[in-house]
Amino acid sequence: MRRGAVFFFYDEAGVVDGYIFFLLGKLRPFVETIIFVSNGDLSKASEISVRSAVDDIVIRENIGFDVGAYSDGLKFIGYDKLGDYDEILLLNHTFYGPLFPFSEMFSEMESRDCDFWGISDHKEMVPSPFTGQGSLAGHLNSHFIAVRRTMLVSHAFRNYWESMPAIGNYTDSVLIHESRFTKFFEDLAFKSSSYVESSKYSSNYPVFIDVDETILDRSTILKRRLFFGDPPFLEQNGIELPRALRVLKATSDYDFNLIWRNVLRSSELRNLNTNAALMSVLPDERAKGDGAPTDYGNVAVCAHVYYTDLLDEILALTENIPVSYDFIATTDTAEKKAEIETALAKRPGVKKAIVRVIEKNRGRDMSSLFISLRDLLIDDRYDLVCRLHTKKSPQVQSSRGNLFKRHMLENLLNTGGYVHNVLDMFQGNPSIGLAIPPIFHISYPTMGHSWFANRPKVEELARLLKINVKLDESTPVAAYGTMFWFRPRALRKLFEHRWKWEEFNAEPDHLDGGLAHALERLIAYAAQDAGYTTQHIMCAHQAAHNYTMLEFKLQKLASLMPTGDFHWQCHMLSEWKKAGYPSANHLPAPMPWAQTSVKHSLAGLNFAVKNSLKFRAPVLFKVLRPIYRGMASVLKPRSRT
C-alpha cells in the first residue's frame, strides 16, 4: 500500500525523546510520507533531529488538541491529494512502540475488508462517564487510525474535518471527535476494524486496562499514561502494569530505557514508582548464581562517622560487598580520624581508605557528603557508591531509632548475596540511578505528611539547581535517613553546586525546613531530572515486617470509614478535608449526650450520602442538592457561648 502519515506531537518543553524517533524509524518502511505536526514550538535540537526523520514539519499553536493537529496535517497534504494514497495514518505521541514488528499489524490489517481501522478500540459505555447520562459510543481510539482511499476521497471525510467545532479541552476532544468519528462514518456505511479487538476482553478499554493481556496477544503499543496516571484509577480497575512490563521483557526486544528517559520528564515520581512497581524485594542469595560476572566498575562506600562506637556495626555490613571497594569516611575530630583509620586497616575488602576531618560540624551527613567529598564524587571515578552514616537518633526512644537504623542498613547491605543482587540490578538496568529503602513508617508519622516543613526549601533549591521535575503532592520519594546506593552522575547537579557550611543549620538545630532536610528530600528528584529512576529495595524480613504493619494500619483506617472501595474513601476524605474537617473543628451547642450523638450521626450520614452520590451519580446528586442543603442547615452545629 501507498501510505502517508500525520503524526501529532505535544510536549510542554518542546523536547522530542528517543521513543518518538524509534517509533518513526520503525514506521518509515511502511509509509512514504510523514507529516510531523507539533502543537507548540520544538526545542532547537529536537527540531533539527525531527527534520532528519520526517518529510515535513508543521508547527502550530497549542490549540485544538490532537483534533486540530490532525486537521491541519490533512490540510497540509491537501484534500485533493489524499486520493494519491491507499491509506493515511493519523497517529500520535501517547504510546510507546512498536513493541512487536509493525509488519505483523500491517499484514493482518491489509487482509481485512474495511474502510478505516485502528490499533485498538473502546467499548460503548452507558451512561457516559463524561456526562453521567446517555452513552459513550464504541469507537476506535484516536491514538492510531488508518483511513483508506474510499473514505479519504469522500465528501463526508473532508466535511467532517472542515465542520469540526472548536475543541477547548480533553473532554471536547473525546466527545466531539474520538467517540464520534467511528459512529459518524459507520452510519455512512463505511466499515471499521480494530487490530486489538475489545470484544475479546472484559474491560471497556483493553489496551489500557487489560494491558498485560493485550501484550500477551502481541498488541504493538503501550500507553504512556499508564506510567504517570492516577494510581487509585489503576488500583480500582485492577490494571497490572508491572505484569505487562514483565511480559514485555520476556516477549519483546523493546528498549525500556526509551520509556524511562521519556516518562521521567513528565511524571510525579511517586505515581511512577507506584504504577510501575519500582520496588525490588531481593533475596539473600545471589539470584544470578556465583559464577556470573561481577564487573561493577569502581565501587565506594562513603560514610559519615560521628559516633565511632557504631563504626564496627557499619564495617560488619560493608564486608557484605562482594568486590573490593574504597572506604571514604568523614568525621569531626583528628582523634576520631585516627581511630577510623586503625579500624579500616584491619578490614578485608577495603581497597583504599580515605578519612577526612570536616571543616565545621554543621549539616551532619548531608554537608559532609556534598561539601567534604565533592571532589571525589563530581567526576566519574566511581560507578556506584553506598552512602552510610552512624545513626543514633538520640531525640527519640532508642527502640524507634534502632528500628529506623536497621531499616536502612539491612535494606542496603543485608548479606553478601543480597548486595550482589543490588549490584546486579544496577548493572542490568542503566536507567537506575538511585536505590533506597522505602519510606519508613513504623512508629513515625511519615505517611502522607513527610514533606513536613521542607517543601518550600526544596522548591527553592530545585529552582536554584534547575531541577525541572514535578514534586509529589504529599509524600516525596526520598532517601529518608540519607542512606542509599547511587550513581554519582545521577546526582551531578547536587555535587556541582558549591554549598557553604553556613547554609546548614548550626548544632543542635538540625530542624525541618533547613538545608540538610531539604537535600534529603531532593535527592531522588535530582536523579529524576538527570534521567534516572529511583528503585526501592528491601530484604525479605524487612519487607515482611513493613508490609504487615502497613496492611494493618491501612485496614484500621479503612474500618473507621463507611464501606466503599479505596477510590471512593479517598474522595470522601478529600471532600471532608476541603470542608475543613467540620465534625472536628465545630463543636455543637451544649445538649444532652444522646441528642448530641444523634445529631452528629445524622450530620455524618447526610455528609457521607451526599458525597457518595456526588461522586457516583452526579445527575442524581444535582436533583437532590436542595435536600442536602436543607439537612445541613438543620444539623449545622452552633458555636458555644
Beta strands, then each sheet from edge to edge (+ up, - down):
strand 1: 3-9
strand 2: 33-39
strand 3: 56-60
strand 4: 87-92
strand 5: 95-96
strand 6: 116-122
strand 7: 139-140
strand 8: 144-148
strand 9: 192-196
strand 10: 222-223
strand 11: 279-282
strand 12: 299-304
strand 13: 325-331
strand 14: 350-357
strand 15: 384-389
strand 16: 432-436
strand 17: 484-486
strand 18: 533-539
sheet 1: 3+ 2+ 1+ 4+ 8- 6+ 7-
sheet 2: 3+ 2+ 1+ 4+ 8- 6+ 9+
sheet 3: 5+ 10-
sheet 4: 11+ 18+ 16+ 17- 15+ 12+ 13+ 14+
end
